[in-house]
Amino acid sequence: MNGIEGASLFFGGGRLSGGPVERLTRRIGDLGDIFSDSEAYARLPVDRVVYEVESHFPVAGGTEGGLFVGITYIHPGKVGQEYFMTKGHFHAVRNRAEVYICIEGEGMLILMNEDHSRVWAEKMEPGSIHYINGHVAHRTANTGSGVLSFGAVWPSDAGHDYQTISEKGFSKILVEKDGVATLVNRP
């Protein structure tokens, strides 16, 4: 159904519906390369859901000038002191930007430049809008007690480079320290 004119979406009841929606679920067992506390990671059930993504692809991947939309739902939880988070990625076409719009919950958008020398975070709360520049890796962590959900809009030709993050990681991680979400150097 890609490319159908007039396909529309609806966000209601906490889920995306309407036009074709693809759903993806990431469980603890899928995320072994992103958390730094391997002992705490090993204690969690591999089937525990960390986050879910609903996406709508109205054009084919790689189409210049098209847009994809999605909503991510990150469940509350931690691996050791590190918050549940998404895998994180650069865009395969590095100069492609993205926009996140927080719908519910509390979290942090974690950003990192291409040479991994600078990592910073932006607070996510309902109504906050985040512009993610091209050439910047990004991942999102849930720092609250309920589900963190946010919408995303990105170019259909951006692609995702998860491999760089899988191999090198972010140079800082987000942990709870004295009750506060804090970026610290990756151990």
PATOR-390234 format. One line per 4 residues: number of its first residue (from 1); for each residue x, y, z of N, C-alpha, C, O. Coordinates in steps of 0.05 Angstrom, whole numbers, always signed. Layout:
BEGIN
NUM) X Y Z X Y Z X Y Z X Y Z ~ ...
end
This chain:
BEGIN
1) +16 -24 +0 +0 +0 +0 +17 +25 +0 +6 +47 +1 ~ +44 +23 -2 +61 +46 -2 +53 +64 -26 +47 +54 -48 ~ +54 +90 -22 +49 +109 -43 +20 +114 -49 +14 +128 -69 ~ +1 +104 -33 -27 +109 -38 -34 +137 -30 -29 +145 -8
5) -46 +152 -48 -54 +179 -42 -77 +178 -22 -95 +161 -23 ~ -77 +198 -4 -98 +200 +15 -97 +182 +39 -115 +182 +56 ~ -76 +165 +41 -74 +148 +64 -70 +166 +88 -53 +183 +88 ~ -86 +161 +109 -84 +178 +133 -80 +161 +158 -87 +138 +158
9) -70 +174 +178 -65 +161 +204 -81 +174 +225 -91 +197 +222 ~ -85 +160 +247 -99 +171 +270 -84 +161 +295 -78 +137 +297 ~ -79 +179 +314 -68 +172 +339 -89 +176 +360 -96 +199 +367 ~ -99 +154 +371 -120 +156 +391 -119 +130 +407 -111 +109 +398
13) -127 +132 +432 -127 +109 +450 -98 +99 +455 -94 +76 +462 ~ -79 +117 +451 -51 +109 +456 -38 +93 +435 -16 +83 +439 ~ -50 +90 +411 -37 +75 +389 -43 +88 +362 -62 +103 +359 ~ -25 +83 +344 -27 +93 +316 -44 +74 +300 -40 +49 +301
17) -63 +85 +285 -80 +68 +268 -85 +83 +241 -75 +105 +237 ~ -100 +70 +224 -106 +82 +198 -89 +68 +177 -85 +43 +179 ~ -78 +83 +158 -61 +72 +137 -44 +49 +147 -45 +43 +170 ~ -29 +36 +130 -13 +13 +139 +7 +22 +161 +22 +41 +157
21) +7 +7 +183 +25 +13 +205 +42 -12 +211 +31 -34 +215 ~ +68 -9 +211 +86 -31 +218 +93 -29 +248 +98 -7 +257 ~ +93 -51 +261 +99 -51 +290 +124 -68 +295 +128 -89 +284 ~ +141 -57 +313 +166 -70 +321 +168 -70 +351 +162 -50 +364
25) +176 -92 +363 +179 -94 +392 +208 -102 +398 +219 -121 +386 ~ +222 -87 +415 +249 -93 +424 +248 -102 +453 +237 -88 +470 ~ +259 -125 +458 +260 -137 +484 +288 -136 +495 +307 -131 +480 ~ +291 -141 +521 +318 -141 +533 +337 -159 +516 +360 -151 +512
29) +328 -182 +508 +345 -200 +493 +355 -189 +466 +375 -199 +455 ~ +342 -168 +456 +350 -156 +431 +371 -134 +435 +382 -123 +416 ~ +376 -126 +460 +391 -102 +466 +417 -106 +481 +425 -88 +496 ~ +429 -129 +479 +453 -135 +494 +476 -118 +489 +494 -116 +506
33) +477 -104 +466 +500 -88 +460 +498 -59 +468 +516 -43 +462 ~ +475 -51 +481 +472 -22 +487 +476 -15 +517 +481 +8 +524 ~ +472 -35 +534 +474 -29 +563 +502 -36 +573 +514 -56 +565 ~ +513 -20 +591 +540 -23 +600 +544 -42 +624 +565 -53 +628
37) +523 -47 +640 +525 -64 +663 +516 -92 +655 +493 -99 +657 ~ +535 -108 +646 +529 -135 +636 +518 -154 +657 +502 -171 +651 ~ +526 -150 +682 +516 -167 +704 +486 -161 +709 +470 -180 +711 ~ +479 -136 +710 +451 -128 +714 +434 -137 +690 +412 -146 +693
41) +446 -134 +666 +432 -142 +642 +426 -172 +642 +403 -180 +635 ~ +445 -188 +651 +441 -217 +651 +420 -226 +671 +408 -248 +667 ~ +413 -210 +690 +393 -217 +710 +364 -211 +700 +345 -221 +713 ~ +361 -196 +679 +334 -190 +669 +324 -211 +650 +339 -223 +636
45) +297 -216 +651 +286 -235 +632 +289 -226 +603 +283 -203 +597 ~ +298 -243 +585 +304 -236 +557 +278 -227 +543 +280 -213 +523 ~ +255 -235 +552 +230 -228 +538 +217 -203 +549 +195 -195 +539 ~ +229 -189 +568 +218 -164 +579 +219 -143 +557 +240 -138 +545
49) +196 -130 +552 +194 -110 +531 +206 -84 +542 +200 -75 +564 ~ +225 -73 +526 +237 -47 +532 +223 -25 +517 +216 -4 +528 ~ +219 -29 +490 +205 -9 +475 +191 -20 +451 +198 -42 +441 ~ +171 -5 +441 +156 -13 +417 +156 +11 +398 +156 +34 +407
53) +155 +6 +372 +154 +27 +352 +132 +21 +332 +129 -2 +323 ~ +116 +41 +326 +95 +39 +305 +103 +59 +284 +107 +82 +289 ~ +105 +50 +259 +114 +67 +237 +96 +65 +213 +83 +45 +208 ~ +95 +87 +199 +80 +89 +174 +99 +98 +152 +112 +118 +154
57) +100 +82 +131 +118 +87 +108 +102 +92 +83 +97 +73 +68 ~ +93 +117 +78 +76 +122 +55 +90 +121 +28 +76 +120 +8 ~ +116 +121 +28 +132 +119 +3 +153 +98 +8 +158 +89 +30 ~ +165 +89 -14 +187 +69 -11 +211 +80 +2 +217 +104 -1
61) +225 +64 +18 +250 +72 +30 +269 +81 +8 +271 +69 -13 ~ +284 +103 +14 +303 +114 -6 +291 +135 -24 +305 +147 -40 ~ +265 +140 -22 +252 +160 -38 +260 +188 -29 +255 +195 -6 ~ +273 +202 -46 +281 +230 -40 +257 +247 -38 +239 +246 -55
65) +255 +264 -17 +233 +282 -14 +209 +271 +2 +191 +286 +7 ~ +210 +245 +9 +188 +234 +24 +194 +235 +54 +216 +241 +62 ~ +173 +230 +69 +175 +229 +98 +163 +204 +110 +143 +194 +99 ~ +175 +194 +131 +164 +172 +147 +155 +183 +173 +166 +203 +183
69) +136 +170 +186 +127 +179 +213 +125 +154 +231 +120 +132 +221 ~ +129 +159 +256 +126 +137 +275 +122 +147 +303 +126 +170 +309 ~ +115 +128 +320 +113 +133 +349 +127 +111 +364 +124 +88 +358 ~ +144 +119 +383 +159 +101 +400 +148 +102 +428 +141 +123 +438
73) +146 +78 +441 +136 +76 +468 +158 +61 +484 +162 +37 +480 ~ +171 +76 +502 +192 +63 +518 +181 +58 +546 +170 +76 +559 ~ +182 +33 +555 +172 +25 +581 +191 +35 +603 +215 +38 +598 ~ +181 +39 +627 +199 +46 +649 +215 +22 +657 +206 -1 +656
77) +239 +28 +666 +257 +6 +676 +286 +14 +674 +293 +35 +663 ~ +303 -2 +686 +331 +3 +686 +346 -23 +683 +336 -44 +691 ~ +370 -21 +673 +390 -42 +673 +412 -32 +692 +428 -15 +684 ~ +413 -42 +716 +430 -30 +736 +419 -2 +742 +396 +1 +750
81) +436 +18 +738 +427 +46 +742 +421 +60 +715 +414 +84 +715 ~ +425 +45 +693 +421 +57 +667 +392 +53 +658 +381 +31 +659 ~ +379 +75 +649 +351 +75 +642 +346 +59 +616 +364 +57 +599 ~ +322 +47 +614 +314 +34 +590 +315 +55 +567 +307 +78 +571
85) +324 +47 +544 +328 +66 +522 +327 +51 +495 +327 +27 +494 ~ +326 +67 +474 +326 +56 +447 +355 +50 +439 +374 +59 +452 ~ +358 +34 +418 +385 +26 +408 +402 +51 +402 +426 +51 +408 ~ +390 +70 +389 +405 +94 +380 +417 +89 +353 +424 +67 +346
89) +420 +111 +338 +430 +109 +311 +439 +135 +300 +431 +157 +309 ~ +456 +134 +280 +461 +156 +261 +443 +150 +238 +432 +128 +236 ~ +439 +169 +221 +425 +164 +195 +446 +154 +175 +469 +164 +175 ~ +439 +135 +159 +457 +125 +139 +466 +147 +120 +489 +149 +112
93) +447 +164 +112 +453 +188 +97 +456 +210 +119 +437 +221 +129 ~ +481 +215 +126 +488 +230 +151 +475 +258 +152 +470 +267 +175 ~ +470 +271 +130 +460 +299 +132 +430 +301 +135 +419 +323 +133 ~ +417 +279 +141 +388 +279 +144 +380 +285 +173 +390 +271 +191
97) +362 +304 +177 +353 +312 +204 +328 +296 +211 +317 +281 +195 ~ +318 +299 +236 +294 +286 +246 +281 +303 +267 +295 +320 +279 ~ +256 +300 +271 +241 +315 +292 +227 +295 +310 +214 +276 +301 ~ +230 +299 +336 +215 +284 +357 +196 +302 +371 +203 +325 +376
101) +172 +292 +377 +152 +307 +392 +142 +290 +415 +130 +269 +410 ~ +148 +298 +439 +140 +282 +462 +110 +283 +467 +98 +304 +467 ~ +98 +260 +470 +69 +257 +474 +63 +254 +504 +46 +268 +515 ~ +76 +235 +517 +71 +230 +545 +96 +219 +559 +114 +208 +546
105) +97 +223 +585 +119 +212 +601 +142 +231 +604 +141 +254 +596 ~ +164 +221 +615 +188 +236 +620 +212 +221 +609 +214 +197 +612 ~ +230 +236 +597 +254 +223 +586 +275 +242 +578 +273 +266 +583 ~ +296 +231 +566 +318 +247 +556 +325 +238 +528 +326 +214 +523
109) +328 +257 +511 +339 +252 +484 +369 +255 +486 +379 +277 +493 ~ +384 +234 +480 +413 +234 +483 +425 +237 +455 +418 +222 +437 ~ +442 +256 +452 +454 +263 +425 +484 +261 +426 +496 +266 +447 ~ +496 +254 +404 +525 +251 +403 +535 +259 +375 +524 +251 +354
113) +557 +274 +374 +568 +282 +348 +583 +259 +335 +587 +238 +348 ~ +590 +262 +310 +601 +240 +294 +627 +229 +304 +632 +205 +301 ~ +644 +245 +316 +670 +234 +325 +668 +225 +354 +689 +218 +366 ~ +644 +224 +366 +639 +213 +392 +652 +230 +415 +653 +221 +437
117) +661 +254 +408 +674 +271 +428 +655 +287 +445 +663 +298 +466 ~ +631 +290 +436 +611 +307 +451 +585 +292 +453 +573 +284 +433 ~ +575 +289 +478 +548 +278 +483 +533 +297 +500 +544 +308 +520 ~ +508 +302 +493 +491 +320 +509 +463 +308 +509 +456 +290 +494
121) +446 +319 +526 +418 +309 +529 +399 +332 +531 +405 +354 +540 ~ +374 +327 +521 +352 +346 +523 +329 +332 +538 +323 +309 +532 ~ +317 +346 +556 +294 +336 +571 +270 +333 +553 +263 +352 +538 ~ +257 +310 +554 +232 +306 +539 +209 +306 +559 +210 +292 +579
125) +189 +321 +553 +164 +322 +569 +141 +327 +550 +146 +338 +528 ~ +116 +321 +558 +94 +325 +539 +94 +352 +526 +94 +373 +540 ~ +93 +353 +500 +93 +378 +485 +120 +387 +475 +121 +405 +459 ~ +142 +376 +486 +168 +385 +477 +174 +375 +449 +167 +353 +442
129) +186 +393 +433 +193 +386 +405 +223 +388 +403 +236 +407 +412 ~ +235 +368 +390 +264 +366 +389 +273 +363 +360 +265 +344 +346 ~ +289 +381 +350 +301 +380 +324 +328 +367 +326 +345 +376 +341 ~ +332 +345 +312 +357 +330 +313 +371 +335 +286 +363 +326 +265
133) +393 +350 +288 +408 +357 +265 +420 +332 +251 +424 +312 +264 ~ +426 +334 +225 +441 +313 +212 +468 +310 +225 +477 +328 +239 ~ +481 +288 +220 +508 +282 +230 +508 +278 +260 +530 +278 +272 ~ +485 +274 +273 +483 +270 +302 +469 +244 +308 +447 +238 +298
137) +483 +227 +324 +470 +202 +333 +450 +210 +354 +453 +229 +369 ~ +429 +193 +357 +408 +199 +376 +396 +173 +387 +392 +154 +372 ~ +389 +175 +412 +374 +153 +426 +357 +167 +447 +363 +189 +455 ~ +338 +152 +457 +320 +164 +477 +317 +145 +501 +315 +121 +497
141) +317 +156 +525 +315 +141 +549 +291 +150 +565 +284 +173 +566 ~ +277 +130 +578 +254 +136 +595 +264 +140 +623 +275 +121 +636 ~ +261 +164 +634 +270 +170 +661 +247 +171 +681 +251 +178 +704 ~ +223 +165 +672 +200 +167 +689 +190 +140 +699 +202 +120 +694
145) +166 +141 +711 +154 +116 +722 +133 +105 +704 +123 +83 +709 ~ +125 +120 +683 +105 +110 +664 +118 +108 +636 +142 +112 +633 ~ +102 +101 +617 +112 +98 +589 +119 +126 +579 +105 +145 +583 ~ +142 +127 +565 +150 +151 +550 +142 +146 +521 +152 +127 +509
149) +126 +164 +509 +119 +161 +481 +125 +187 +467 +121 +209 +477 ~ +135 +184 +442 +141 +207 +426 +138 +201 +396 +142 +178 +388 ~ +129 +221 +381 +126 +218 +353 +153 +226 +339 +168 +242 +350 ~ +157 +215 +316 +181 +221 +300 +174 +225 +271 +156 +212 +261
153) +187 +244 +258 +185 +248 +229 +213 +250 +218 +229 +266 +228 ~ +219 +233 +197 +245 +233 +186 +244 +228 +156 +224 +217 +146 ~ +264 +237 +141 +264 +234 +112 +265 +204 +104 +279 +188 +116 ~ +250 +197 +83 +248 +170 +75 +273 +159 +62 +276 +135 +57
157) +292 +177 +56 +318 +168 +45 +340 +169 +66 +364 +166 +59 ~ +334 +173 +92 +354 +176 +112 +368 +150 +119 +392 +149 +122 ~ +353 +128 +121 +364 +103 +129 +373 +104 +158 +373 +125 +171 ~ +381 +81 +169 +390 +79 +197 +417 +65 +198 +420 +44 +186
161) +436 +77 +212 +462 +64 +216 +463 +56 +246 +471 +72 +263 ~ +453 +32 +252 +455 +21 +279 +482 +9 +285 +490 +7 +308 ~ +496 +0 +264 +521 -14 +267 +543 +2 +281 +557 -8 +298 ~ +545 +28 +274 +565 +45 +287 +561 +46 +317 +580 +45 +332
165) +536 +49 +325 +530 +50 +353 +534 +23 +366 +544 +22 +389 ~ +527 +2 +353 +531 -25 +363 +561 -30 +368 +568 -42 +388 ~ +578 -21 +350 +606 -26 +353 +620 -7 +372 +637 -16 +387 ~ +613 +19 +371 +627 +39 +387 +612 +49 +411 +623 +60 +430
169) +585 +47 +410 +568 +57 +432 +569 +88 +433 +582 +101 +417 ~ +554 +98 +452 +555 +127 +458 +578 +130 +479 +582 +112 +495 ~ +592 +152 +478 +615 +155 +496 +606 +162 +524 +622 +162 +543 ~ +580 +169 +528 +569 +174 +555 +543 +158 +557 +530 +152 +536
173) +536 +151 +581 +511 +136 +586 +494 +153 +606 +505 +169 +621 ~ +468 +148 +605 +450 +162 +623 +442 +143 +646 +430 +122 +642 ~ +449 +151 +671 +444 +135 +694 +429 +152 +715 +429 +176 +714 ~ +416 +138 +734 +405 +151 +757 +426 +154 +778 +438 +134 +787
177) +432 +179 +786 +452 +184 +806 +440 +203 +826 +433 +226 +820 ~ +436 +194 +851 +423 +209 +872 +396 +219 +863 +388 +241 +869 ~ +381 +202 +849 +354 +208 +841 +351 +226 +816 +329 +234 +809 ~ +374 +232 +803 +374 +250 +780 +386 +236 +756 +406 +222 +758
181) +373 +239 +733 +384 +229 +708 +409 +245 +701 +409 +269 +697 ~ +432 +230 +699 +458 +243 +696 +474 +229 +674 +476 +204 +674 ~ +486 +244 +656 +504 +233 +637 +532 +229 +650 +542 +247 +662 ~ +542 +205 +647 +569 +198 +657 +585 +184 +635 +573 +173 +617
185) +611 +185 +638 +628 +171 +618 +622 +142 +618 +617 +130 +639 ~ +622 +130 +595 +617 +101 +592 +640 +86 +606 +663 +92 +601 ~ +633 +67 +623 +655 +52 +637 +672 +36 +617 +691 +23 +626
end
